[in-house]
Amino acid sequence: MQTEVTSGITTCTKNGEPSSKKIKLDNVEDSQDSEMTVPERIRKAVTPLWDVPYEDQLKNKQSDMIDVLKKLAKQLERNCDDLDSWLRNQRKQFDGLCCELQPIQPSPATEHYRNKCEFTAGRGETQSRSVGFRLGSYKDGSCTVGPPSECSNLPQSMKDVVKSFDDFLQKSSCDIYNAETQTGNWRQLTVRTCRGKDVMALVGFHPQDLSEGTINKEKQSLNEYYSTGPGKDVGVTSLYFQLQKGRAVGGGDEYPLEHLHGEKYIHEDLLGMRFRISPDAFFQINTAAAEVLYRTVSVWSGVTTDTTVLDVCCGTGTIGLTMAKHVHKVIGVEMVEQAIEDAKVNAQINGLTNVEFHCGKAEDVVPDLMSRLYGKDVVAVVDPPRAGLHPRVIQTLRKCANVRRLVYVSCNPQMATNNFMDLMRPRSKRLKGDPFKPVKAVPVDLFPSTKHCELVILFEREAPSGKE
């Protein structure tokens, strides 16, 4: 799971799909803000903790997760009478928490760590064409777009692509898209980088009523700019173009991606493995910290060479694939078809044959899978979107008696609390399987200079009770 900075808003995405809940980065300006330059205001909005010592950032995030687990303990007290004795002991042992909370694991990289970001094409302070993040909103009457030059979480290679696209737009015969009036054409730039030299750029363009010939001319101009023109120096190795007609990007009115230049994919190395990344594939935005996260998931899963890993909401299969060499089998479940195709390719790239991936809703696919895993040692790993798992998925996992251990990776534990509770509630008509209990938790910081972090929780349950 990852937090995306998109066109001046922060959203949490999975498999490249934006969250439905969008949070303004900068909707209130105080007197101090008014004295800042636009790049400085962008920095404050995108990386609000940029001037806070990293050790203090970690302490604050640890404190936030303590609050999460204390609130979870209170909810358990109100809703799970059968856990009274267990909960009293847990709270006594872990200072009011429902389970052990280990110290937060820091990100190995605190700057230049983001490998994907989306930028808006708009108007700057002087109404000139600009590419970057949007400050404020159209509703508030302020929609200035400023450069990301002061954002310490972005690598220089990404900033170079943004600046080059800004230069390209200054000379384009087509105008910047205006979301308020729904006029203009150039609207968005997505940049993906990696720890190697691969750089991918995806340009969004509203066709309006332009002829096909005119659109093709703009595509050709863009292609030439990055393949043989001034933009060549920024090293874009993969260039895509997409027509976007919807009022909002991601609203379902996008046309298929068109590959214009270079390779169709970029590649990233993670935990000694090679991963192919397609334009809209989900990949953790902080690769170095993702390695820390995945190592934690693998160790906490307690897997052996006899274990089958059930990777729910597997995306492109990254977590399961990094565990594959240490287990009997990995089974991934994901409802996004393109993500499943990426997962299969990545398995082939890494020579893994003990993996399989299934496309469909977990609540539909998992029961059939579990029927052929009866008696096997099965560990579930879930890494859902911001809002957590659908209740039916929790119900399905509860009913799978083979699953004795479950590792939950949450990018927003406050919103996932209902999932946690449903894993632990007593048996009922709705929740027919034996409940889980939290064993331990640990925050992992994937987003330095922001208030966000991931929380990993290990849940376990006893041997099947034999109840139906």
C-alpha positions, 0 to 999 in steps of 0.5 A: 500500500502506498500514499500518492501525492497527486495533483496537489492532493494526498490519496492512498492507492492500491494497484494504481487506483486512486482512493475515493477520499481526497485530502487537500494538501493546502487549504488554509494559509496562515500569516507565515504561509503568505510570506513563503514562496510558492515552492516553499508552500508546496514543500510545506504541503507535500512534506509537512515535517520536512523541518522536523528532525527524523528522530522526532518524526519517528517518535510522533508516529510511534505515539500515533500507533500507541493511540491506535492500539489503545483505542482498539483495546477500548473497542474490544472491551466494549464489544468482546466480553469473551476476551475480558480476561485476556484483554486485562492481562494484555493491557497490564503487560503492554501498558494499556495496549491490546498487544505488544508494539515494537519500536518503529522501523525507520526508512533507510532513505529519508530524502529522494525516496519517492519512486512515483508521483503525479503532477498537474499541468496548470497556471503558476503565480503569474498565470504562466504555464506550470507543472507541479503540485496544485495549492488550494482548490478551484472551490476555494478560488485558488488553484496555483500550480507550483514546481516541486523543486523544494520537495526533499522526498522527490529524487532529482531525476523526477524533478528534471522530468517535471522541469523538462515537461514544463519547458515543453509546454511553454512552446506547445500550440495546445493550452493547459487544461483548466478543470474549472472551465474544462477547456485546454488540453495538457493536464497531467504528468506521471513520473516513475523512477527506480534505483537504476537508470530507468525513468518512465513518463506518462502524459495526460491530454484532454482531446476536447474537439481536436481532430485526430490529425492534430492530436497525432501531431502533438504526440509526435512533437512530444515523442521527438522532444524526449527522443531526439530533442531537448528533453532527451537529456533527462533520460526518459527510457519509457514514454506514454501518452493517454487521452483523458476526457473525464472531469477528474483524472481516474474517473473512468473516461481515460483511453488506453495508454499509448506507448510512444518511445523507449521500453514499455516497462521499467525494472526495479531490484528489491530484496535481490529480485527483479520486478517489471513495472508497467505504467499503472502497476502498484509498487511501493513508493519507497523501495528501500523501506519496502524491503524493510516492510517485506522482511518484517512480513516474512519473519512474522509470518513464521513460514517454513518450507511446508507453508502455503502463503495466501497473499490477499490483495496481492497487487503485482505479487511483490510480497508473496514473490519475495517469500516464495523461495522460503515456502512451499507455495504462494497463492495470490488473489487480486481483482485487478487483471493487469496486476495479475498479469504483472505478477505472473511475469515477475514470477517468470523473471525470477524463475519462481515456479511455486506460485499461482495467481488468481484474478477475482474478488477474494470472497469469491476466490478464496473459499475454493482455494481453501477447499484444496488446502485442507490440512495444510499450513496456511498463512494469510498476508493482506495488504489492502487499500486505505479503507481496508478489506471488504467485510466479506473478505474478513468473513471469508478468512474467518471461515478458513480454518486452515489460516492460523496466522494472518499478517495485516499490513495497513497504510491507515490503521485508523480506517482499518479498525473495523477490519481488526475488530471483525477479526477478533469478534466472537463467533456469530451468524455473520462471523462463523469462524474462530476469532483471531487475537493480535500478538504484536504490531510494529510501525514501518515508516515508508513516508519520511517528512509526512505524518503517515506510516504503515502498521503491521499486525500479526494475528493468530488463533488457536487450533479449530474448535470444531464448531460450524 
